[in-house]
């Protein structure tokens, strides 16, 4: 006849009841399970007990979830900012194209009001569209960075200091006042 002996090792955790103060032991596995599932249990004297706090694993899971949410938020924010930057770049390019178009038309002597060509656009604007010349903001302003010959039909007003050419007298006068102010500051400095 054969005899079998099975040995099982059980680890206990000693706990003091927070209600009645009695010391008792429960298995480590049961203690761990109650900490994770937050179900109620009783001490030997019948005090109802429950682990309300979060376990380390639960805290880590929450931290991971928060970090993932933050990462998604920042990725979405970066995507939106890239999209917005692309939109503004396209908008800027469209405005630059429009400005170039208007500058080219003015250089060819094309009137922006009546869409006809004139050999002396400035004189035409002065005599036929004086309200257009008196506008606060210049509608057409040409900036020359390299020496460029203007077409014979274009009679703009160039700045003697920086070379910018203005179609409107009011804009030209404002610019000259600013350039003179810079010149005085350069002499004083």
N, CA, C and O of each residue as an XYZ file, in Angstrom:
756
protein
N       0.818     -1.152      0.000
C       0.000      0.000      0.000
C       0.883      1.243      0.000
O       1.853      1.339      0.752
N       0.514      2.212     -0.884
C       1.299      3.433     -1.036
C       0.626      4.568     -0.281
O      -0.600      4.681     -0.248
N       1.443      5.386      0.312
C       0.939      6.530      1.069
C       1.477      7.803      0.416
O       2.663      7.923      0.106
N       0.554      8.748      0.221
C       0.958     10.042     -0.350
C       0.740     11.126      0.691
O      -0.273     11.165      1.390
N       1.707     11.984      0.763
C       1.592     13.110      1.687
C       1.696     14.395      0.867
O       2.630     14.580      0.087
N       0.741     15.255      1.057
C       0.765     16.537      0.342
C       0.973     17.633      1.358
O       0.276     17.700      2.370
N       1.932     18.489      1.085
C       2.206     19.594      1.978
C       1.829     20.875      1.251
O       2.262     21.121      0.125
N       1.015     21.683      1.913
C       0.598     22.957      1.325
C       1.045     24.059      2.271
O       0.799     24.008      3.476
N       1.698     25.043      1.704
C       2.186     26.158      2.519
C       1.239     27.322      2.339
O       0.952     27.709      1.206
N       0.756     27.878      3.401
C      -0.150     29.011      3.372
C       0.488     30.145      4.153
O       0.970     29.961      5.271
N       0.482     31.309      3.548
C       1.075     32.491      4.179
C      -0.066     33.329      4.728
O      -1.053     33.595      4.042
N       0.091     33.743      5.997
C      -0.932     34.551      6.657
C      -0.422     35.968      6.878
O       0.776     36.206      7.031
N      -1.372     36.902      6.888
C      -1.068     38.298      7.189
C      -1.778     38.627      8.492
O      -2.973     38.375      8.647
N      -1.009     39.203      9.441
C      -1.587     39.584     10.729
C      -2.142     40.993     10.596
O      -1.475     41.909     10.117
N      -3.396     41.136     11.041
C      -4.097     42.417     10.917
C      -4.705     42.775     12.266
O      -5.145     41.909     13.021
N      -4.717     44.072     12.548
C      -5.400     44.559     13.747
C      -6.683     45.217     13.283
O      -6.646     46.089     12.415
N      -7.809     44.823     13.836
C      -9.110     45.375     13.464
C      -9.157     46.844     13.870
O      -8.847     47.201     15.007
N      -9.549     47.685     12.919
C      -9.662     49.110     13.201
C     -10.873     49.455     14.043
O     -10.967     50.568     14.561
N     -11.818     48.505     14.192
C     -13.023     48.770     14.967
C     -12.872     48.362     16.423
O     -13.107     49.167     17.324
N     -12.474     47.091     16.661
C     -12.414     46.591     18.032
C     -10.987     46.383     18.536
O     -10.793     46.162     19.731
N     -10.004     46.448     17.675
C      -8.609     46.337     18.085
C      -8.084     44.913     18.209
O      -6.923     44.738     18.579
N      -8.880     43.888     17.919
C      -8.415     42.512     18.032
C      -7.418     42.212     16.918
O      -7.582     42.656     15.781
N      -6.372     41.444     17.266
C      -5.361     41.013     16.298
C      -5.816     39.661     15.762
O      -6.238     38.792     16.525
N      -5.728     39.490     14.447
C      -6.092     38.204     13.845
C      -5.311     38.038     12.565
O      -4.644     38.966     12.106
N      -5.393     36.859     11.992
C      -4.651     36.566     10.763
C      -5.628     36.137      9.687
O      -6.630     35.476      9.957
N      -5.308     36.535      8.445
C      -6.058     36.055      7.280
C      -5.017     35.687      6.233
O      -3.890     36.179      6.268
N      -5.393     34.835      5.317
C      -4.417     34.429      4.305
C      -4.026     35.639      3.457
O      -4.815     36.556      3.232
N      -2.812     35.602      3.013
C      -2.292     36.704      2.203
C      -3.076     36.838      0.898
O      -3.317     37.952      0.433
N      -3.473     35.720      0.308
C      -4.235     35.739     -0.943
C      -5.593     36.407     -0.742
O      -6.027     37.206     -1.572
N      -6.269     36.072      0.376
C      -7.582     36.661      0.662
C      -7.438     38.162      0.929
O      -8.251     38.960      0.462
N      -6.414     38.535      1.674
C      -6.153     39.948      1.976
C      -5.923     40.734      0.670
O      -6.473     41.820      0.487
N      -5.111     40.175     -0.224
C      -4.808     40.829     -1.502
C      -6.078     40.971     -2.341
O      -6.314     42.014     -2.950
N      -6.892     39.915     -2.370
C      -8.130     39.933     -3.146
C      -9.081     41.031     -2.645
O      -9.685     41.741     -3.448
N      -9.216     41.172     -1.297
C     -10.099     42.201     -0.737
C      -9.568     43.598     -1.020
O     -10.353     44.523     -1.228
N      -8.256     43.767     -1.033
C      -7.678     45.086     -1.360
C      -7.979     45.471     -2.814
O      -8.192     46.645     -3.117
N      -7.994     44.481     -3.704
C      -8.222     44.759     -5.127
C      -9.689     44.924     -5.473
O     -10.041     45.806     -6.256
N     -10.571     44.075     -4.893
C     -11.981     44.149     -5.282
C     -12.822     45.031     -4.359
O     -13.988     45.297     -4.650
N     -12.236     45.487     -3.243
C     -12.889     46.397     -2.288
C     -14.214     45.841     -1.748
O     -15.125     46.601     -1.419
N     -14.308     44.530     -1.662
C     -15.500     43.928     -1.060
C     -15.333     43.907      0.454
O     -14.214     43.958      0.965
N     -16.442     43.833      1.160
C     -16.411     43.835      2.619
C     -16.018     42.472      3.199
O     -16.180     41.443      2.543
N     -15.503     42.474      4.426
C     -15.138     41.275      5.165
C     -15.280     41.592      6.640
O     -15.417     42.760      7.004
N     -15.251     40.591      7.492
C     -15.457     40.796      8.927
C     -14.269     40.290      9.726
O     -13.623     39.311      9.352
N     -13.989     40.976     10.839
C     -12.980     40.483     11.775
C     -13.629     39.355     12.597
O     -14.840     39.157     12.496
N     -12.854     38.608     13.413
C     -13.449     37.513     14.198
C     -14.555     37.979     15.144
O     -15.428     37.181     15.485
N     -14.551     39.236     15.577
C     -15.593     39.748     16.466
C     -16.818     40.268     15.700
O     -17.788     40.706     16.319
N     -16.785     40.225     14.349
C     -17.945     40.604     13.551
C     -17.955     42.042     13.058
O     -18.950     42.493     12.492
N     -16.858     42.770     13.264
C     -16.794     44.158     12.748
C     -16.699     44.113     11.219
O     -15.855     43.416     10.656
N     -17.569     44.858     10.574
C     -17.512     44.936      9.105
C     -16.342     45.826      8.695
O     -16.202     46.950      9.179
N     -15.519     45.318      7.813
C     -14.330     46.039      7.355
C     -14.344     46.080      5.819
O     -14.962     45.236      5.169
N     -13.654     47.071      5.258
C     -13.512     47.191      3.801
C     -12.258     48.009      3.508
O     -11.957     48.971      4.215
N     -11.535     47.624      2.472
C     -10.386     48.414      2.020
C     -10.909     49.413      0.981
O     -11.322     49.027     -0.112
N     -10.886     50.687      1.337
C     -11.422     51.709      0.425
C     -10.351     52.320     -0.476
O     -10.661     52.779     -1.575
N      -9.124     52.330     -0.035
C      -8.055     52.951     -0.820
C      -7.722     52.161     -2.058
O      -8.066     50.984     -2.170
N      -7.050     52.809     -2.991
C      -6.662     52.174     -4.250
C      -5.363     51.405     -4.052
O      -4.500     51.808     -3.271
N      -5.238     50.308     -4.759
C      -3.995     49.534     -4.716
C      -2.979     50.221     -5.619
O      -3.327     51.100     -6.409
N      -1.734     49.815     -5.494
C      -0.676     50.380     -6.335
C      -0.963     50.107     -7.806
O      -0.738     50.963     -8.661
N      -1.467     48.898     -8.094
C      -1.783     48.558     -9.483
C      -2.873     49.474    -10.029
O      -2.788     49.931    -11.169
N      -3.899     49.746     -9.219
C      -4.970     50.644     -9.667
C      -4.445     52.061     -9.875
O      -4.809     52.734    -10.839
N      -3.589     52.503     -8.965
C      -2.998     53.845     -9.114
C      -2.174     53.924    -10.386
O      -2.245     54.916    -11.112
N      -1.388     52.881    -10.664
C      -0.555     52.872    -11.870
C      -1.410     52.843    -13.140
O      -1.086     53.502    -14.128
N      -2.511     52.070    -13.106
C      -3.405     52.032    -14.262
C      -4.009     53.416    -14.522
O      -4.115     53.848    -15.669
N      -4.402     54.105    -13.444
C      -4.962     55.456    -13.599
C      -3.923     56.434    -14.135
O      -4.228     57.273    -14.982
N      -2.685     56.319    -13.633
C      -1.621     57.195    -14.123
C      -1.359     56.934    -15.603
O      -1.158     57.868    -16.380
N      -1.362     55.669    -15.984
C      -1.148     55.319    -17.389
C      -2.270     55.872    -18.259
O      -2.017     56.422    -19.330
N      -3.518     55.724    -17.795
C      -4.657     56.241    -18.561
C      -4.560     57.766    -18.701
O      -4.829     58.312    -19.771
N      -4.181     58.441    -17.630
C      -4.027     59.904    -17.675
C      -2.919     60.298    -18.650
O      -3.072     61.235    -19.434
N      -1.803     59.572    -18.591
C      -0.687     59.864    -19.503
C      -1.105     59.643    -20.958
O      -0.731     60.420    -21.836
N      -1.874     58.592    -21.214
C      -2.347     58.335    -22.580
C      -3.289     59.439    -23.041
O      -3.213     59.876    -24.189
N      -4.178     59.896    -22.156
C      -5.083     60.996    -22.510
C      -4.293     62.266    -22.810
O      -4.589     62.975    -23.771
N      -3.286     62.549    -21.982
C      -2.454     63.736    -22.211
C      -1.725     63.642    -23.541
O      -1.644     64.620    -24.283
N      -1.193     62.454    -23.842
C      -0.478     62.264    -25.106
C      -1.422     62.484    -26.288
O      -1.048     63.129    -27.268
N      -2.650     61.950    -26.200
C      -3.635     62.141    -27.280
C      -3.982     63.616    -27.427
O      -4.072     64.134    -28.541
N      -4.179     64.296    -26.284
C      -4.527     65.718    -26.318
C      -3.418     66.523    -27.004
O      -3.688     67.345    -27.879
N      -2.163     66.275    -26.594
C      -1.047     67.043    -27.158
C      -0.832     66.707    -28.633
O      -0.475     67.585    -29.418
N      -1.045     65.455    -29.015
C      -0.929     65.088    -30.426
C      -2.004     65.799    -31.241
O      -1.724     66.294    -32.333
N      -3.220     65.854    -30.729
C      -4.319     66.536    -31.414
C      -4.044     68.037    -31.490
O      -4.296     68.672    -32.514
N      -3.524     68.596    -30.397
C      -3.187     70.026    -30.373
C      -2.111     70.328    -31.418
O      -2.211     71.321    -32.140
N      -1.098     69.489    -31.502
C      -0.028     69.687    -32.489
C      -0.590     69.566    -33.908
O      -0.197     70.329    -34.791
N      -1.505     68.616    -34.138
C      -2.115     68.448    -35.452
C      -2.905     69.699    -35.833
O      -2.821     70.183    -36.963
N      -3.685     70.222    -34.858
C      -4.465     71.429    -35.124
C      -3.553     72.617    -35.431
O      -3.844     73.410    -36.326
N      -2.456     72.740    -34.692
C      -1.538     73.863    -34.921
C      -0.864     73.746    -36.292
O      -0.673     74.750    -36.978
N      -0.504     72.514    -36.693
C       0.070     72.329    -38.030
C      -0.950     72.687    -39.102
O      -0.610     73.317    -40.104
N      -2.200     72.287    -38.893
C      -3.270     72.572    -39.838
C      -3.496     74.088    -39.938
O      -3.659     74.631    -41.031
N      -3.502     74.753    -38.789
C      -3.691     76.202    -38.770
C      -2.526     76.917    -39.453
O      -2.737     77.874    -40.197
N      -1.304     76.458    -39.205
C      -0.131     77.060    -39.838
C      -0.201     76.884    -41.353
O       0.130     77.803    -42.102
N      -0.630     75.712    -41.803
C      -0.773     75.471    -43.239
C      -1.836     76.392    -43.840
O      -1.664     76.924    -44.936
N      -2.933     76.572    -43.107
C      -4.003     77.472    -43.571
C      -3.464     78.899    -43.723
O      -3.703     79.552    -44.739
N      -2.732     79.379    -42.700
C      -2.202     80.738    -42.765
C      -1.150     80.873    -43.859
O      -1.041     81.930    -44.481
N      -0.381     79.830    -44.100
C       0.614     79.864    -45.174
C      -0.082     79.995    -46.531
O       0.335     80.785    -47.377
N      -1.145     79.212    -46.728
C      -1.887     79.295    -47.983
C      -2.532     80.668    -48.135
O      -2.535     81.237    -49.226
N      -3.078     81.200    -47.043
C      -3.699     82.512    -47.069
C      -2.666     83.584    -47.408
O      -2.921     84.469    -48.225
N      -1.493     83.493    -46.768
C      -0.422     84.449    -47.042
C      -0.006     84.388    -48.506
O       0.174     85.424    -49.147
N       0.148     83.173    -49.037
C       0.553     83.015    -50.427
C      -0.492     83.616    -51.376
O      -0.152     84.222    -52.393
N      -1.767     83.435    -51.020
C      -2.832     84.007    -51.856
C      -2.762     85.538    -51.844
O      -2.906     86.175    -52.888
N      -2.542     86.126    -50.666
C      -2.427     87.589    -50.573
C      -1.202     88.087    -51.337
O      -1.260     89.113    -52.016
N      -0.102     87.361    -51.223
C       1.105     87.771    -51.947
C       0.843     87.767    -53.451
O       1.273     88.671    -54.168
N       0.137     86.745    -53.919
C      -0.191     86.660    -55.338
C      -1.069     87.824    -55.776
O      -0.877     88.388    -56.853
N      -2.026     88.174    -54.940
C      -2.926     89.291    -55.260
C      -2.158     90.609    -55.293
O      -2.371     91.434    -56.182
N      -1.268     90.806    -54.327
C      -0.469     92.035    -54.279
C       0.424     92.119    -55.514
O       0.540     93.181    -56.127
N       1.052     91.008    -55.879
C       1.900     90.997    -57.073
C       1.074     91.337    -58.309
O       1.515     92.099    -59.170
N      -0.100     90.779    -58.387
C      -0.996     91.059    -59.523
C      -1.307     92.561    -59.596
O      -1.227     93.164    -60.666
N      -1.661     93.157    -58.450
C      -1.989     94.585    -58.429
C      -0.773     95.444    -58.766
O      -0.890     96.441    -59.479
N       0.395     95.055    -58.253
C       1.616     95.811    -58.558
C       1.921     95.754    -60.052
O       2.289     96.760    -60.659
N       1.766     94.583    -60.629
C       2.041     94.439    -62.067
C       1.066     95.274    -62.891
O       1.464     95.906    -63.870
N      -0.195     95.281    -62.507
C      -1.194     96.086    -63.221
C      -0.847     97.576    -63.113
O      -0.945     98.311    -64.096
N      -0.444     98.018    -61.920
C      -0.092     99.426    -61.743
C       1.154     99.770    -62.548
O       1.244    100.854    -63.125
N       2.122     98.844    -62.589
C       3.344     99.083    -63.352
C       3.050     99.195    -64.850
O       3.770     99.883    -65.575
N       2.004     98.527    -65.309
C       1.611     98.588    -66.715
C       0.724     99.803    -67.006
O       0.344    100.033    -68.154
N       0.390    100.587    -65.957
C      -0.440    101.776    -66.149
C      -1.930    101.476    -66.122
O      -2.721    102.285    -66.609
N      -2.333    100.348    -65.573
C      -3.741     99.946    -65.525
C      -4.404    100.593    -64.314
O      -3.946    100.428    -63.184
N      -5.481    101.328    -64.558
C      -6.216    101.997    -63.484
C      -7.018    100.956    -62.690
O      -7.752    100.173    -63.292
N      -6.895    100.928    -61.338
C      -7.640     99.956    -60.541
C      -9.135    100.279    -60.453
O      -9.932     99.424    -60.067
N      -9.520    101.519    -60.812
C     -10.930    101.903    -60.716
C     -11.686    101.627    -62.014
O     -12.769    101.041    -61.986
N     -11.123    102.047    -63.157
C     -11.861    101.898    -64.411
C     -11.265    100.839    -65.335
O     -11.744    100.664    -66.456
N     -10.229    100.131    -64.886
C      -9.629     99.016    -65.631
C      -9.227     99.379    -67.059
O      -9.438     98.600    -67.988
N      -8.649    100.558    -67.224
C      -8.129    100.987    -68.518
C      -6.671    101.383    -68.339
O      -6.251    101.775    -67.250
N      -5.894    101.276    -69.433
C      -4.479    101.639    -69.388
C      -4.318    103.128    -69.682
O      -5.000    103.702    -70.530
N      -3.373    103.732    -68.935
C      -3.082    105.148    -69.135
C      -1.574    105.336    -69.158
O      -0.860    104.690    -68.391
N      -1.074    106.221    -70.037
C       0.377    106.450    -70.095
C       0.915    107.077    -68.804
O       2.055    106.824    -68.414
N       0.098    107.888    -68.152
C       0.511    108.494    -66.888
C      -0.582    108.176    -65.857
O      -1.519    108.951    -65.667
N      -0.440    107.043    -65.213
C      -1.462    106.567    -64.275
C      -1.645    107.536    -63.118
O      -2.774    107.786    -62.695
N      -0.554    108.084    -62.601
C      -0.663    108.978    -61.454
C      -1.520    110.207    -61.790
O      -2.385    110.594    -61.004
N      -1.281    110.811    -62.944
C      -2.069    111.982    -63.348
C      -3.539    111.606    -63.540
O      -4.433    112.363    -63.162
N      -3.781    110.442    -64.126
C      -5.158    109.977    -64.309
C      -5.850    109.810    -62.959
O      -6.988    110.244    -62.779
N      -5.156    109.179    -62.015
C      -5.736    108.946    -60.685
C      -5.995    110.278    -59.979
O      -7.014    110.455    -59.312
N      -5.059    111.203    -60.140
C      -5.176    112.509    -59.491
C      -6.369    113.295    -60.044
O      -7.082    113.953    -59.287
N      -6.584    113.228    -61.343
C      -7.666    114.012    -61.937
C      -9.017    113.286    -61.912
O     -10.045    113.935    -61.714
N      -9.047    111.984    -62.101
C     -10.326    111.262    -62.213
C     -10.759    110.549    -60.933
O     -11.953    110.329    -60.729
N      -9.826    110.190    -60.081
C     -10.155    109.427    -58.860
C      -9.421    109.999    -57.643
O      -8.667    109.274    -56.993
N      -9.623    111.280    -57.320
C      -8.877    111.875    -56.196
C      -9.215    111.209    -54.859
O      -8.363    111.152    -53.972
N     -10.437    110.708    -54.702
C     -10.816    110.051    -53.439
C     -10.010    108.762    -53.243
O      -9.748    108.351    -52.112
N      -9.625    108.140    -54.340
C      -8.831    106.911    -54.273
C      -7.426    107.217    -53.749
O      -6.854    106.425    -53.000
N      -6.873    108.368    -54.144
C      -5.536    108.758    -53.697
C      -5.527    109.181    -52.229
O      -4.481    109.125    -51.581
N      -6.673    109.602    -51.695
C      -6.741    110.086    -50.323
C      -7.009    108.979    -49.299
O      -7.168    109.275    -48.115
N      -7.062    107.741    -49.715
C      -7.326    106.633    -48.792
C      -6.216    106.538    -47.754
O      -5.060    106.864    -48.022
N      -6.597    106.083    -46.562
C      -5.630    105.929    -45.465
C      -4.551    104.904    -45.809
O      -3.359    105.177    -45.667
N      -4.975    103.731    -46.258
C      -4.043    102.647    -46.563
C      -3.726    102.676    -48.049
O      -4.634    102.826    -48.867
N      -2.464    102.537    -48.414
C      -2.147    102.483    -49.840
C      -2.692    101.190    -50.434
O      -2.541    100.109    -49.865
N      -3.326    101.331    -51.589
C      -3.862    100.157    -52.245
C      -2.761     99.463    -53.024
O      -2.706     98.235    -53.081
N      -1.881    100.261    -53.626
C      -0.793     99.694    -54.414
C       0.506    100.331    -53.942
O       0.646    101.554    -53.958
N       1.440     99.516    -53.530
C       2.743     99.998    -53.094
C       3.776     99.042    -53.672
O       3.645     97.826    -53.533
N       4.786     99.574    -54.308
C       5.802     98.721    -54.919
C       7.097     98.903    -54.152
O       7.558    100.023    -53.935
N       7.673     97.789    -53.748
C       8.943     97.818    -53.035
C      10.023     97.307    -53.975
O       9.927     96.194    -54.493
N      11.044     98.114    -54.194
C      12.121     97.715    -55.095
C      13.334     97.369    -54.245
O      13.883     98.220    -53.545
N      13.745     96.106    -54.318
C      14.912     95.674    -53.556
C      16.151     95.637    -54.429
O      17.266     95.784    -53.930
N      15.968     95.440    -55.730
C      17.077     95.451    -56.674
C      16.792     96.561    -57.683
O      15.632     96.904    -57.913
N      17.843     97.127    -58.288
C      17.577     98.165    -59.291
C      16.763     97.585    -60.446
O      17.219     96.688    -61.156
N      15.559     98.109    -60.619
C      14.663     97.643    -61.679
C      14.157     98.865    -62.425
O      13.766     99.861    -61.815
N      14.167     98.782    -63.739
C      13.643     99.890    -64.534
C      12.137     99.773    -64.599
O      11.595     98.723    -64.946
N      11.467    100.862    -64.261
C      10.013    100.885    -64.358
C       9.632    101.108    -65.808
O      10.354    101.786    -66.539
N       8.517    100.553    -66.232
C       8.070    100.803    -67.606
C       7.834    102.290    -67.830
O       7.506    103.025    -66.899
N       8.003    102.724    -69.072
C       7.884    104.148    -69.417
C       6.489    104.690    -69.094
O       6.337    105.885    -68.841
N       5.483    103.834    -69.100
C       4.118    104.300    -68.852
C       3.833    104.519    -67.373
O       2.814    105.123    -67.038
N       4.699    104.046    -66.474
C       4.437    104.148    -65.052
C       5.141    105.362    -64.469
O       6.357    105.502    -64.598
N       4.373    106.245    -63.822
C       4.927    107.458    -63.232
C       4.735    107.408    -61.726
O       3.906    108.148    -61.196
N       5.473    106.560    -61.020
C       5.366    106.463    -59.573
C       6.234    107.508    -58.898
O       6.961    108.246    -59.562
N       6.155    107.568    -57.575
C       6.952    108.499    -56.787
C       7.962    107.681    -55.992
O       7.592    107.032    -55.014
N       9.256    107.702    -56.400
C      10.255    106.895    -55.693
C      10.833    107.659    -54.497
O      10.972    108.881    -54.528
N      11.163    106.910    -53.448
C      11.852    107.481    -52.294
C      13.328    107.542    -52.644
O      13.904    106.553    -53.096
N      13.936    108.689    -52.438
C      15.342    108.855    -52.763
C      16.282    108.065    -51.862
O      17.424    107.794    -52.233
N      15.801    107.694    -50.676
C      16.674    106.993    -49.723
C      16.621    105.474    -49.888
O      17.663    104.827    -49.999
N      15.414    104.900    -49.904
C      15.312    103.441    -49.902
C      14.874    102.856    -51.242
O      14.982    101.646    -51.442
N      14.389    103.674    -52.151
C      14.035    103.180    -53.472
C      12.602    102.695    -53.619
O      12.214    102.269    -54.707
N      11.808    102.745    -52.563
C      10.415    102.312    -52.679
C       9.655    103.291    -53.572
O       9.894    104.497    -53.517
N       8.746    102.776    -54.388
C       7.966    103.590    -55.317
C       6.514    103.561    -54.863
O       5.952    102.501    -54.587
N       5.919    104.749    -54.791
C       4.540    104.863    -54.317
C       3.649    105.395    -55.421
O       4.047    106.269    -56.191
N       2.450    104.865    -55.489
C       1.464    105.308    -56.462
C       0.630    106.450    -55.888
O       0.131    107.295    -56.630
N       0.481    106.471    -54.565
C      -0.383    107.457    -53.944
C       0.434    108.505    -53.198
O       1.367    108.186    -52.460
N       0.059    109.760    -53.412
C       0.785    110.888    -52.845
C       0.768    110.866    -51.314
O       1.783    111.150    -50.678
N      -0.370    110.532    -50.729
C      -0.490    110.520    -49.273
C       0.465    109.474    -48.659
O       1.124    109.747    -47.655
N       0.531    108.305    -49.256
C       1.436    107.254    -48.784
C       2.888    107.693    -48.933
O       3.718    107.450    -48.057
N       3.181    108.348    -50.067
C       4.529    108.826    -50.329
C       4.952    109.864    -49.291
O       6.076    109.816    -48.792
N       4.057    110.807    -48.959
C       4.376    111.837    -47.964
C       4.623    111.231    -46.587
O       5.553    111.631    -45.887
N       3.790    110.268    -46.200
C       3.994    109.588    -44.903
C       5.349    108.895    -44.875
O       6.086    108.983    -43.893
N       5.667    108.199    -45.973
C       6.928    107.469    -46.045
C       8.128    108.427    -45.979
O       9.102    108.147    -45.280
N       8.066    109.525    -46.684
C       9.162    110.506    -46.682
C       9.389    111.039    -45.276
O      10.534    111.202    -44.854
N       8.297    111.315    -44.537
C       8.428    111.801    -43.160
C       9.134    110.761    -42.295
O       9.966    111.110    -41.457
N       8.814    109.518    -42.489
C       9.459    108.450    -41.717
C      10.929    108.338    -42.096
O      11.789    108.208    -41.224
N      11.223    108.387    -43.402
C      12.620    108.288    -43.855
C      13.452    109.458    -43.347
O      14.603    109.263    -42.957
N      12.897    110.673    -43.342
C      13.622    111.832    -42.822
C      13.904    111.651    -41.342
O      14.988    111.993    -40.869
N      12.937    111.115    -40.606
C      13.128    110.846    -39.179
C      14.260    109.857    -38.946
O      15.033    110.010    -37.999
N      14.364    108.854    -39.793
C      15.465    107.889    -39.690
C      16.796    108.550    -40.001
O      17.805    108.280    -39.350
N      16.788    109.432    -41.019
C      18.001    110.103    -41.422
C      18.521    111.004    -40.293
O      19.721    111.040    -40.018
N      17.590    111.739    -39.637
C      17.985    112.597    -38.515
C      18.539    111.759    -37.366
O      19.507    112.150    -36.715
N      17.920    110.605    -37.121
C      18.387    109.717    -36.039
C      19.769    109.171    -36.366
O      20.597    109.014    -35.469
N      20.033    108.877    -37.648
C      21.354    108.377    -38.049
C      22.418    109.449    -37.876
O      23.531    109.154    -37.441
N      22.082    110.707    -38.216
C      23.049    111.806    -38.064
C      23.365    112.048    -36.600
O      24.515    112.284    -36.230
N      22.303    111.985    -35.751
C      22.490    112.238    -34.317
C      23.303    111.115    -33.666
O      24.075    111.367    -32.741
N      23.134    109.875    -34.147
C      23.790    108.715    -33.546
C      25.170    108.615    -33.990
O      25.883    107.696    -33.586
